Amino acid sequence: MTTPALSVVERVLAGFNPEEHGLSSDFVLTKLTAMKGCGCKVPRAALLELLKTFGEDVVIDSDAGVGIGLDSCVIPLRHKGLNLVQTTDFFYPLVDDPYLMGRITAANVLSDLYAMGVSECDNMLMLLGVAVDLADKERDIIIGQFMQGFKDNADLAGTKVRGGQTVRCPWLLLGGVASSVATDEEIIRVDKAKPGDVLLLTKPIGGQVSVNSYEWLKKKNGRVEELGLDGERIVKAFQQVTMQMCRLNRNAARLLHKHHAHASTDVTGFGLLGHADNLARAQQAQVRFVIDHLPIVEYMDEIALKMPNGNGFNLFSGTSAETSGGLLIALSEADALAYKKEIETLDGFPAWIVGKVEATTGERGAIIGENRTIERIASSIHKTH
């Protein structure tokens, strides 16, 4: 049975009490890793260099499908007009509630399909690395709740979990595989951005700042006091970020077709600029993406400014990691305005025009504009979806 969205809101607002779930009062899920969520990724520059082993960094071809470098691989099948669309993802826990961590993981895995316009997933697999430091009782409670959360978001997405792999490893590792057999018409060609298009984003950024500042507060390590931070505002932002990480990008994927999207990707571990740059380099036209507006979860910009370099976690330079972030979409301005209005009606949450597509005589890529603006996005986690 699918868990209603409101129960997720209630769980986020209540916070995780380990004793209520048969765990010790001092149990902390995130202690099982030194990294958080999609922030565990190998740095983008290093990864692109390593991917040269496979030839091209990005492969897009109408006959060969989509290969390395974008969100999902698209493999034309021997049956004419059908394709296998598939993705895999895994990372470490970044919230302490294992049920919510399961929902976040499923949402993040599915998002790669959604970024290709594929809104129907045929099958999911679950990947689990169970930390060796977990006692048997802890393992059974945590993994059981994680599986339930993963399943509930799979149910919400209209798909099933039909297998996976579970192993023991030093850190708790969470992930999955999502697969769909899709017709050509169900897949968005993500290489059609053209000069004059605008860039639209469906979730605000600031996740890495939020997760880490909440960790400082929880550990009472003195960092909050050192930077003069407001604990209540940190908690409120963390609740907002947790809720948006649980939210599926399924409606966002459906609207890619209706509003004639020219290119799209989801925003995760490489940050807004990193994923924008990947997508820009994949375009057929000689273009660059210019991001000139940053919608940031309220208070996260203030924390980033108070950090020693005035750009904590590279938030303002666009490479701060997100987990289960929004879709970044290139489309005409008229289509973007219609998309923006409809996604807010469907999901109950806003979207933002964050930049534009320009012609360039140089290399394709993405930049943060010199005169970029910041918009603080207040919490709206009371809304359902």
C-alpha positions as a Markdown table, in Angstrom:
| # | Residue | x | y | z |
|---|---|---|---|---|
| 1 | Met | 0.0 | 0.0 | 0.0 |
| 2 | Thr | 1.4 | 3.4 | -0.9 |
| 3 | Thr | 2.2 | 5.7 | 2.0 |
| 4 | Pro | 0.2 | 8.9 | 1.6 |
| 5 | Ala | 2.2 | 12.0 | 1.0 |
| 6 | Leu | 0.9 | 13.7 | 4.2 |
| 7 | Ser | 2.5 | 10.9 | 6.3 |
| 8 | Val | 5.8 | 11.8 | 4.8 |
| 9 | Val | 5.3 | 15.4 | 5.7 |
| 10 | Glu | 4.4 | 14.4 | 9.2 |
| 11 | Arg | 7.4 | 12.2 | 9.5 |
| 12 | Val | 9.7 | 14.9 | 8.2 |
| 13 | Leu | 8.3 | 17.4 | 10.7 |
| 14 | Ala | 8.4 | 15.1 | 13.6 |
| 15 | Gly | 12.0 | 14.1 | 13.1 |
| 16 | Phe | 13.5 | 10.7 | 13.7 |
| 17 | Asn | 13.3 | 9.2 | 17.2 |
| 18 | Pro | 15.4 | 6.0 | 17.2 |
| 19 | Glu | 13.8 | 4.7 | 20.4 |
| 20 | Glu | 10.4 | 4.7 | 18.8 |
| 21 | His | 11.7 | 2.2 | 16.3 |
| 22 | Gly | 13.5 | -0.1 | 18.8 |
| 23 | Leu | 16.9 | 1.4 | 18.4 |
| 24 | Ser | 19.2 | 2.9 | 21.1 |
| 25 | Ser | 18.6 | 6.6 | 21.9 |
| 26 | Asp | 22.1 | 7.5 | 20.6 |
| 27 | Phe | 21.7 | 5.7 | 17.2 |
| 28 | Val | 22.5 | 7.9 | 14.2 |
| 29 | Leu | 22.2 | 6.5 | 10.7 |
| 30 | Thr | 24.6 | 9.0 | 9.1 |
| 31 | Lys | 27.4 | 7.9 | 11.5 |
| 32 | Leu | 27.7 | 4.9 | 9.2 |
| 33 | Thr | 29.4 | 6.9 | 6.5 |
| 34 | Ala | 31.8 | 9.9 | 6.3 |
| 35 | Met | 30.0 | 11.1 | 3.1 |
| 36 | Lys | 26.5 | 12.3 | 2.5 |
| 37 | Gly | 24.2 | 11.4 | -0.4 |
| 38 | Cys | 25.3 | 12.3 | -3.9 |
| 39 | Gly | 28.2 | 14.3 | -2.5 |
| 40 | Cys | 30.1 | 11.0 | -2.6 |
| 41 | Lys | 30.6 | 11.2 | -6.4 |
| 42 | Val | 34.1 | 11.2 | -7.9 |
| 43 | Pro | 34.8 | 14.8 | -9.0 |
| 44 | Arg | 33.4 | 15.5 | -12.4 |
| 45 | Ala | 36.7 | 16.5 | -14.0 |
| 46 | Ala | 38.3 | 13.3 | -12.9 |
| 47 | Leu | 35.4 | 11.2 | -14.0 |
| 48 | Leu | 35.3 | 12.7 | -17.5 |
| 49 | Glu | 39.0 | 11.9 | -17.8 |
| 50 | Leu | 38.4 | 8.3 | -16.8 |
| 51 | Leu | 35.5 | 8.0 | -19.2 |
| 52 | Lys | 37.8 | 8.5 | -22.1 |
| 53 | Thr | 38.5 | 4.8 | -21.8 |
| 54 | Phe | 35.2 | 4.3 | -23.5 |
| 55 | Gly | 35.9 | 6.8 | -26.4 |
| 56 | Glu | 33.5 | 9.7 | -26.4 |
| 57 | Asp | 32.5 | 11.4 | -23.2 |
| 58 | Val | 28.9 | 11.7 | -24.4 |
| 59 | Val | 27.3 | 9.5 | -27.0 |
| 60 | Ile | 24.1 | 10.6 | -28.7 |
| 61 | Asp | 23.0 | 9.0 | -32.0 |
| 62 | Ser | 19.6 | 8.2 | -33.4 |
| 63 | Asp | 20.7 | 4.8 | -34.4 |
| 64 | Ala | 23.1 | 3.9 | -31.5 |
| 65 | Gly | 21.0 | 5.4 | -28.8 |
| 66 | Val | 22.3 | 7.4 | -25.8 |
| 67 | Gly | 25.4 | 6.2 | -24.0 |
| 68 | Ile | 27.9 | 7.4 | -21.5 |
| 69 | Gly | 27.7 | 10.9 | -20.2 |
| 70 | Leu | 24.0 | 11.6 | -19.7 |
| 71 | Asp | 21.3 | 10.4 | -17.3 |
| 72 | Ser | 20.2 | 7.1 | -18.6 |
| 73 | Cys | 21.5 | 4.8 | -21.4 |
| 74 | Val | 19.0 | 4.4 | -24.2 |
| 75 | Ile | 19.5 | 1.1 | -26.1 |
| 76 | Pro | 17.6 | 0.4 | -29.3 |
| 77 | Leu | 16.2 | -3.1 | -29.2 |
| 78 | Arg | 16.0 | -5.6 | -32.0 |
| 79 | His | 12.2 | -4.9 | -32.0 |
| 80 | Lys | 11.7 | -1.9 | -34.2 |
| 81 | Gly | 10.7 | 1.3 | -32.4 |
| 82 | Leu | 11.4 | 0.0 | -28.9 |
| 83 | Asn | 14.3 | 0.9 | -26.6 |
| 84 | Leu | 15.6 | -0.2 | -23.2 |
| 85 | Val | 16.1 | 2.8 | -21.0 |
| 86 | Gln | 18.1 | 2.0 | -17.9 |
| 87 | Thr | 20.0 | 3.7 | -15.1 |
| 88 | Thr | 21.7 | 2.8 | -11.8 |
| 89 | Asp | 22.6 | 4.9 | -8.9 |
| 90 | Phe | 23.9 | 4.5 | -5.3 |
| 91 | Phe | 25.2 | 6.7 | -2.5 |
| 92 | Tyr | 25.4 | 7.0 | 1.3 |
| 93 | Pro | 22.7 | 8.0 | 3.8 |
| 94 | Leu | 22.2 | 11.8 | 4.4 |
| 95 | Val | 19.2 | 11.7 | 6.7 |
| 96 | Asp | 18.8 | 9.6 | 9.9 |
| 97 | Asp | 15.3 | 8.2 | 9.2 |
| 98 | Pro | 15.8 | 5.0 | 7.2 |
| 99 | Tyr | 12.3 | 5.0 | 5.8 |
| 100 | Leu | 12.7 | 8.5 | 4.4 |
| 101 | Met | 16.2 | 7.5 | 3.1 |
| 102 | Gly | 14.5 | 4.7 | 1.2 |
| 103 | Arg | 12.1 | 7.1 | -0.4 |
| 104 | Ile | 14.9 | 9.5 | -1.3 |
| 105 | Thr | 17.0 | 6.7 | -2.8 |
| 106 | Ala | 14.1 | 5.5 | -5.0 |
| 107 | Ala | 13.3 | 9.1 | -6.1 |
| 108 | Asn | 16.9 | 9.7 | -7.0 |
| 109 | Val | 17.2 | 6.5 | -9.1 |
| 110 | Leu | 14.0 | 7.1 | -10.9 |
| 111 | Ser | 15.0 | 10.7 | -11.7 |
| 112 | Asp | 17.4 | 9.6 | -14.4 |
| 113 | Leu | 14.6 | 8.0 | -16.3 |
| 114 | Tyr | 12.4 | 11.1 | -15.8 |
| 115 | Ala | 15.2 | 13.3 | -17.2 |
| 116 | Met | 14.9 | 11.4 | -20.5 |
| 117 | Gly | 11.1 | 12.1 | -20.6 |
| 118 | Val | 10.4 | 8.5 | -19.6 |
| 119 | Ser | 7.6 | 8.7 | -17.0 |
| 120 | Glu | 6.8 | 5.0 | -16.8 |
| 121 | Cys | 9.3 | 2.6 | -15.1 |
| 122 | Asp | 8.8 | -1.1 | -15.8 |
| 123 | Asn | 11.1 | -2.5 | -13.1 |
| 124 | Met | 13.3 | -1.5 | -10.2 |
| 125 | Leu | 16.1 | -3.4 | -8.5 |
| 126 | Met | 17.4 | -2.5 | -5.0 |
| 127 | Leu | 21.1 | -2.3 | -4.2 |
| 128 | Leu | 22.2 | -2.5 | -0.5 |
| 129 | Gly | 25.6 | -2.5 | 1.1 |
| 130 | Val | 24.9 | -3.3 | 4.8 |
| 131 | Ala | 27.5 | -1.7 | 7.1 |
| 132 | Val | 29.4 | -4.4 | 9.0 |
| 133 | Asp | 29.3 | -2.3 | 12.2 |
| 134 | Leu | 25.5 | -2.8 | 12.5 |
| 135 | Ala | 24.3 | -5.2 | 15.1 |
| 136 | Asp | 21.8 | -7.8 | 13.8 |
| 137 | Lys | 18.8 | -6.0 | 15.5 |
| 138 | Glu | 19.9 | -2.6 | 14.1 |
| 139 | Arg | 20.4 | -4.1 | 10.7 |
| 140 | Asp | 16.9 | -5.7 | 10.6 |
| 141 | Ile | 15.1 | -2.5 | 11.7 |
| 142 | Ile | 17.1 | -0.2 | 9.5 |
| 143 | Ile | 17.1 | -2.2 | 6.3 |
| 144 | Gly | 13.4 | -3.2 | 6.8 |
| 145 | Gln | 12.4 | 0.5 | 7.0 |
| 146 | Phe | 14.7 | 1.5 | 4.1 |
| 147 | Met | 13.1 | -1.2 | 1.9 |
| 148 | Gln | 9.6 | 0.0 | 2.9 |
| 149 | Gly | 10.4 | 3.5 | 1.9 |
| 150 | Phe | 12.0 | 2.5 | -1.3 |
| 151 | Lys | 9.0 | 0.3 | -2.1 |
| 152 | Asp | 6.5 | 3.1 | -1.3 |
| 153 | Asn | 8.1 | 5.5 | -3.7 |
| 154 | Ala | 8.3 | 2.8 | -6.3 |
| 155 | Asp | 4.6 | 2.2 | -5.8 |
| 156 | Leu | 3.9 | 5.9 | -6.1 |
| 157 | Ala | 5.8 | 5.8 | -9.4 |
| 158 | Gly | 3.6 | 3.0 | -10.6 |
| 159 | Thr | 6.4 | 0.4 | -10.7 |
| 160 | Lys | 7.6 | -2.7 | -8.8 |
| 161 | Val | 10.8 | -3.8 | -7.1 |
| 162 | Arg | 11.6 | -7.2 | -8.3 |
| 163 | Gly | 15.0 | -8.0 | -7.0 |
| 164 | Gly | 18.4 | -6.6 | -6.4 |
| 165 | Gln | 21.6 | -7.3 | -4.5 |
| 166 | Thr | 22.5 | -7.1 | -0.8 |
| 167 | Val | 26.1 | -7.4 | 0.5 |
| 168 | Arg | 28.1 | -6.4 | 3.6 |
| 169 | Cys | 30.6 | -3.5 | 3.3 |
| 170 | Pro | 32.3 | -1.0 | 5.5 |
| 171 | Trp | 29.8 | 1.8 | 5.0 |
| 172 | Leu | 26.0 | 1.7 | 4.6 |
| 173 | Leu | 25.4 | 2.0 | 0.8 |
| 174 | Leu | 22.0 | 2.6 | -0.7 |
| 175 | Gly | 20.9 | 2.5 | -4.4 |
| 176 | Gly | 19.0 | 0.8 | -7.2 |
| 177 | Val | 18.4 | 0.2 | -10.9 |
| 178 | Ala | 15.5 | 1.5 | -12.9 |
| 179 | Ser | 14.5 | 0.1 | -16.3 |
| 180 | Ser | 11.9 | 0.8 | -18.8 |
| 181 | Val | 11.1 | -0.4 | -22.3 |
| 182 | Ala | 9.9 | 2.7 | -24.2 |
| 183 | Thr | 8.9 | 3.6 | -27.7 |
| 184 | Asp | 10.8 | 6.3 | -29.6 |
| 185 | Glu | 7.9 | 8.7 | -28.9 |
| 186 | Glu | 8.2 | 8.2 | -25.1 |
| 187 | Ile | 11.8 | 9.4 | -25.0 |
| 188 | Ile | 12.8 | 13.1 | -25.2 |
| 189 | Arg | 15.8 | 13.8 | -27.5 |
| 190 | Val | 17.9 | 15.8 | -25.1 |
| 191 | Asp | 20.3 | 17.4 | -27.7 |
| 192 | Lys | 17.9 | 20.0 | -29.4 |
| 193 | Ala | 18.6 | 23.1 | -27.3 |
| 194 | Lys | 18.9 | 26.2 | -29.4 |
| 195 | Pro | 19.8 | 29.9 | -29.0 |
| 196 | Gly | 16.8 | 31.8 | -27.5 |
| 197 | Asp | 15.7 | 28.9 | -25.3 |
| 198 | Val | 15.5 | 29.5 | -21.6 |
| 199 | Leu | 16.5 | 27.1 | -18.7 |
| 200 | Leu | 13.9 | 26.0 | -16.2 |
| 201 | Leu | 14.6 | 24.3 | -12.8 |
| 202 | Thr | 12.0 | 22.3 | -10.9 |
| 203 | Lys | 13.5 | 22.2 | -7.4 |
| 204 | Pro | 15.7 | 24.8 | -5.6 |
| 205 | Ile | 19.3 | 24.1 | -4.7 |
| 206 | Gly | 21.1 | 24.2 | -1.3 |
| 207 | Gly | 20.8 | 20.5 | -0.4 |
| 208 | Gln | 24.5 | 20.0 | 0.5 |
| 209 | Val | 24.6 | 23.1 | 2.7 |
| 210 | Ser | 21.4 | 22.0 | 4.5 |
| 211 | Val | 22.5 | 18.4 | 5.2 |
| 212 | Asn | 25.9 | 19.4 | 6.5 |
| 213 | Ser | 24.7 | 22.4 | 8.6 |
| 214 | Tyr | 22.1 | 20.1 | 10.2 |
| 215 | Glu | 24.9 | 17.6 | 10.9 |
| 216 | Trp | 26.8 | 20.3 | 12.7 |
| 217 | Leu | 23.8 | 21.1 | 14.8 |
| 218 | Lys | 23.1 | 17.4 | 15.6 |
| 219 | Lys | 26.7 | 16.7 | 16.5 |
| 220 | Lys | 27.0 | 19.9 | 18.6 |
| 221 | Asn | 30.6 | 20.2 | 17.3 |
| 222 | Gly | 30.7 | 24.0 | 17.8 |
| 223 | Arg | 30.5 | 24.9 | 14.1 |
| 224 | Val | 27.0 | 26.4 | 14.5 |
| 225 | Glu | 28.2 | 28.7 | 17.3 |
| 226 | Glu | 31.4 | 29.5 | 15.5 |
| 227 | Leu | 29.6 | 30.8 | 12.5 |
| 228 | Gly | 26.8 | 32.4 | 14.5 |
| 229 | Leu | 24.0 | 30.3 | 12.9 |
| 230 | Asp | 20.4 | 30.0 | 13.8 |
| 231 | Gly | 19.5 | 26.4 | 14.8 |
| 232 | Glu | 15.8 | 26.8 | 14.2 |
| 233 | Arg | 16.3 | 28.0 | 10.6 |
| 234 | Ile | 18.7 | 25.2 | 10.0 |
| 235 | Val | 16.1 | 22.6 | 11.1 |
| 236 | Lys | 13.4 | 24.3 | 9.0 |
| 237 | Ala | 15.6 | 24.2 | 5.9 |
| 238 | Phe | 16.6 | 20.6 | 6.5 |
| 239 | Gln | 13.0 | 19.6 | 6.7 |
| 240 | Gln | 12.3 | 21.4 | 3.4 |
| 241 | Val | 15.2 | 19.7 | 1.7 |
| 242 | Thr | 14.2 | 16.3 | 3.0 |
| 243 | Met | 10.7 | 16.7 | 1.7 |
| 244 | Gln | 11.8 | 17.8 | -1.8 |
| 245 | Met | 14.3 | 14.9 | -2.0 |
| 246 | Cys | 11.5 | 12.5 | -1.4 |
| 247 | Arg | 9.4 | 14.1 | -4.2 |
| 248 | Leu | 9.3 | 12.3 | -7.5 |
| 249 | Asn | 10.1 | 14.1 | -10.8 |
| 250 | Arg | 7.4 | 12.1 | -12.6 |
| 251 | Asn | 5.1 | 15.0 | -13.4 |
| 252 | Ala | 8.1 | 17.0 | -14.5 |
| 253 | Ala | 8.9 | 14.2 | -16.9 |
| 254 | Arg | 5.4 | 14.1 | -18.4 |
| 255 | Leu | 5.4 | 17.8 | -19.0 |
| 256 | Leu | 8.6 | 17.5 | -21.1 |
| 257 | His | 6.6 | 16.1 | -23.9 |
| 258 | Lys | 3.6 | 18.4 | -23.5 |
| 259 | His | 5.7 | 21.5 | -23.6 |
| 260 | His | 8.2 | 20.5 | -26.2 |
| 261 | Ala | 11.4 | 20.4 | -24.2 |
| 262 | His | 14.5 | 20.6 | -26.3 |
| 263 | Ala | 16.9 | 19.2 | -23.6 |
| 264 | Ser | 16.8 | 18.1 | -20.0 |
| 265 | Thr | 18.8 | 16.5 | -17.2 |
| 266 | Asp | 18.4 | 16.0 | -13.5 |
| 267 | Val | 20.5 | 17.9 | -10.9 |
| 268 | Thr | 22.4 | 15.7 | -8.5 |
| 269 | Gly | 26.0 | 15.2 | -7.4 |
| 270 | Phe | 27.7 | 17.5 | -9.8 |
| 271 | Gly | 25.5 | 20.4 | -8.9 |
| 272 | Leu | 23.5 | 22.7 | -11.0 |
| 273 | Leu | 26.4 | 24.0 | -13.1 |
| 274 | Gly | 28.0 | 20.6 | -13.5 |
| 275 | His | 24.9 | 18.9 | -14.9 |
| 276 | Ala | 24.2 | 22.0 | -17.0 |
| 277 | Asp | 27.7 | 21.8 | -18.5 |
| 278 | Asn | 27.3 | 18.1 | -19.3 |
| 279 | Leu | 24.0 | 18.8 | -21.0 |
| 280 | Ala | 25.3 | 21.8 | -23.0 |
| 281 | Arg | 28.2 | 19.8 | -24.3 |
| 282 | Ala | 25.8 | 17.2 | -25.6 |
| 283 | Gln | 23.9 | 19.6 | -27.8 |
| 284 | Gln | 23.9 | 19.5 | -31.6 |
| 285 | Ala | 23.9 | 23.3 | -31.9 |
| 286 | Gln | 26.9 | 25.3 | -30.9 |
| 287 | Val | 25.5 | 26.8 | -27.7 |
| 288 | Arg | 26.3 | 27.6 | -24.1 |
| 289 | Phe | 24.0 | 27.6 | -21.1 |
| 290 | Val | 24.2 | 30.7 | -19.0 |
| 291 | Ile | 22.7 | 30.3 | -15.5 |
| 292 | Asp | 21.9 | 33.8 | -14.2 |
| 293 | His | 19.4 | 33.1 | -11.4 |
| 294 | Leu | 19.9 | 30.8 | -8.4 |
| 295 | Pro | 16.8 | 29.7 | -6.4 |
| 296 | Ile | 18.3 | 28.6 | -3.1 |
| 297 | Val | 16.5 | 27.1 | -0.1 |
| 298 | Glu | 16.0 | 29.8 | 2.5 |
| 299 | Tyr | 18.9 | 30.5 | 4.8 |
| 300 | Met | 21.4 | 28.3 | 2.9 |
| 301 | Asp | 22.8 | 31.3 | 1.1 |
| 302 | Glu | 23.4 | 33.0 | 4.4 |
| 303 | Ile | 25.3 | 30.0 | 5.8 |
| 304 | Ala | 27.4 | 29.7 | 2.6 |
| 305 | Leu | 28.3 | 33.4 | 2.9 |
| 306 | Lys | 29.4 | 33.0 | 6.5 |
| 307 | Met | 31.8 | 30.1 | 5.7 |
| 308 | Pro | 35.5 | 31.0 | 5.4 |
| 309 | Asn | 35.6 | 31.4 | 1.6 |
| 310 | Gly | 32.2 | 33.1 | 1.4 |
| 311 | Asn | 31.0 | 30.3 | -0.9 |
| 312 | Gly | 30.4 | 27.4 | 1.3 |
| 313 | Phe | 30.2 | 24.0 | -0.5 |
| 314 | Asn | 30.6 | 26.0 | -3.8 |
| 315 | Leu | 26.9 | 26.9 | -3.6 |
| 316 | Phe | 27.2 | 30.2 | -5.6 |
| 317 | Ser | 29.5 | 28.7 | -8.2 |
| 318 | Gly | 26.9 | 26.0 | -9.0 |
| 319 | Thr | 28.8 | 22.9 | -8.1 |
| 320 | Ser | 27.3 | 22.2 | -4.7 |
| 321 | Ala | 26.0 | 18.6 | -4.7 |
| 322 | Glu | 22.3 | 17.9 | -4.7 |
| 323 | Thr | 20.5 | 14.6 | -4.0 |
| 324 | Ser | 17.2 | 13.8 | -5.8 |
| 325 | Gly | 17.3 | 17.4 | -7.2 |
| 326 | Gly | 15.0 | 18.8 | -9.8 |
| 327 | Leu | 15.0 | 18.7 | -13.6 |
| 328 | Leu | 16.9 | 21.3 | -15.6 |
| 329 | Ile | 15.1 | 21.9 | -18.9 |
| 330 | Ala | 15.8 | 23.9 | -22.0 |
| 331 | Leu | 12.7 | 25.0 | -23.9 |
| 332 | Ser | 11.3 | 28.1 | -25.6 |
| 333 | Glu | 10.3 | 30.9 | -23.3 |
| 334 | Ala | 6.6 | 30.5 | -24.1 |
| 335 | Asp | 6.7 | 26.8 | -23.4 |
| 336 | Ala | 8.7 | 27.5 | -20.2 |
| 337 | Leu | 6.0 | 29.8 | -18.9 |
| 338 | Ala | 3.3 | 27.3 | -19.6 |
| 339 | Tyr | 5.4 | 24.5 | -18.1 |
| 340 | Lys | 6.1 | 26.5 | -15.0 |
| 341 | Lys | 2.4 | 27.2 | -14.4 |
| 342 | Glu | 1.3 | 23.6 | -14.9 |
| 343 | Ile | 4.0 | 22.0 | -12.8 |
| 344 | Glu | 3.0 | 24.2 | -9.9 |
| 345 | Thr | -0.6 | 23.1 | -10.3 |
| 346 | Leu | 0.3 | 19.4 | -10.5 |
| 347 | Asp | 2.9 | 19.2 | -7.8 |
| 348 | Gly | 2.0 | 22.1 | -5.6 |
| 349 | Phe | 5.5 | 23.5 | -5.8 |
| 350 | Pro | 7.1 | 26.2 | -8.0 |
| 351 | Ala | 9.7 | 26.1 | -10.7 |
| 352 | Trp | 12.1 | 28.8 | -11.8 |
| 353 | Ile | 13.6 | 30.2 | -15.0 |
| 354 | Val | 17.3 | 30.1 | -14.1 |
| 355 | Gly | 19.0 | 31.0 | -17.3 |
| 356 | Lys | 19.2 | 31.0 | -21.1 |
| 357 | Val | 20.7 | 29.3 | -24.1 |
| 358 | Glu | 23.1 | 31.4 | -26.2 |
| 359 | Ala | 24.9 | 30.8 | -29.4 |
| 360 | Thr | 28.7 | 30.5 | -29.0 |
| 361 | Thr | 31.7 | 30.4 | -31.3 |
| 362 | Gly | 33.7 | 28.7 | -28.6 |
| 363 | Glu | 33.3 | 25.4 | -26.9 |
| 364 | Arg | 29.9 | 24.2 | -25.8 |
| 365 | Gly | 29.4 | 24.3 | -22.0 |
| 366 | Ala | 27.7 | 26.2 | -19.2 |
| 367 | Ile | 28.6 | 29.1 | -17.0 |
| 368 | Ile | 27.3 | 31.1 | -14.1 |
| 369 | Gly | 26.5 | 34.6 | -15.4 |
| 370 | Glu | 28.5 | 37.5 | -14.0 |
| 371 | Asn | 25.3 | 39.3 | -12.8 |
| 372 | Arg | 23.5 | 36.2 | -11.4 |
| 373 | Thr | 20.8 | 36.8 | -8.9 |
| 374 | Ile | 19.7 | 34.8 | -5.8 |
| 375 | Glu | 16.1 | 34.1 | -4.8 |
| 376 | Arg | 15.5 | 32.7 | -1.3 |
| 377 | Ile | 12.9 | 29.9 | -1.4 |
| 378 | Ala | 10.8 | 29.7 | 1.7 |
| 379 | Ser | 9.6 | 26.4 | 3.0 |
| 380 | Ser | 6.4 | 24.9 | 1.6 |
| 381 | Ile | 6.6 | 21.4 | 2.9 |
| 382 | His | 3.0 | 21.6 | 4.2 |
| 383 | Lys | 1.9 | 21.0 | 0.6 |
| 384 | Thr | 1.1 | 17.5 | -0.6 |
| 385 | His | 2.0 | 16.1 | -4.1 |
